[in-house]
């Protein structure tokens, strides 16, 4: 059984995010790097964002749709940092 998002270590969370990108968008793993631009380097477009949000919410059991912090995510590292922050908030709750 997979560990829930708030129980994951940072490295487990990052690997799970990478899986979402590889599985949902068929992006080769070697392209999924912390510095990769989600829209430029990985080729996602505005329609893909809807699918990405749904996949992230499902995989990590988080609600991100109404979170203004999502708007500042540009790179994979931004996404990792955001989900680590959310995970830490869940741990405290």
N, C-alpha and C positions, 0 to 999 in steps of 0.2 A: 504494500500500500504506500502511495506517495505521501510524503510529509506535506502538511498544509503550509501555505506561504509564510505564515507568521512563525513557524517552527524551523524554517530553513536557515542554513548558514548563508552568508553572503555568496560563497562560491556555488552552493546548490541553487540559490535563487538566480544567479547569473546564468548558470547552465540551463535552468528551466526556461528563462527568457529566450535564450538562444534556440532552444528546441521549438518554442512557439514560432519564431521567425523561420526556422528551417522547415518545419512541418506545414505551417499555415501559408507561407508565401514562397515555398520551394527555393529559398535562398541558400546557396552553397555555404557550408559552415565556415570555410576559409574567408569568406567575405564579412562574416559577423564578428566584428572587432569593436572594442570600446570606442574608438575614435570614428567609426563608420557613421556617416550622416544617414539617418533613416530615409530621408526623401531623395537625397542625391546619390549616395553610394549604393544603397540597398534597393533603390528604385520604387519605393512605395509612393502612392499618390493619395490624394484626399479621400478617395473611395476606400482605399486599403486601410485608412485610419479607423474607419468604422469597424472593419473586421478585426483590426489589431486590438482596439479597445475591448471588443466582445471576447476575444481570445484571452487577453490579459485578465479580464474580470473573471472569466470562467476558470482559468488555470490557477489564479491566486486567490480567488474568492474575495475580491475587493471591488469597491465601487469607485470608479475613476471618472465617470462621465461628467459629474458636476464639479470636479476639482480643478480650480483655476491653475494650479501648478502644472497641469498636464500641458498647457499651452507653451511652456518654455522648453519642452523636450525636443531636442534636435538630433542628438547623437545616441548611440547605444549606451554610452556611459551615463548620459542624462537619464535615460530610462532605468538603468540599473540603480542609480542613486535615488530616483523617485520611488521605486518599488522597495528599496531598502528602508527608506524613510517611512513608507506606509507600513511595512512589516514591523518596524520599531513602534509605531503608533498603536498597532494592533496588540503588540505584546504588553503595552502599558494599560490597555483598555480592559 
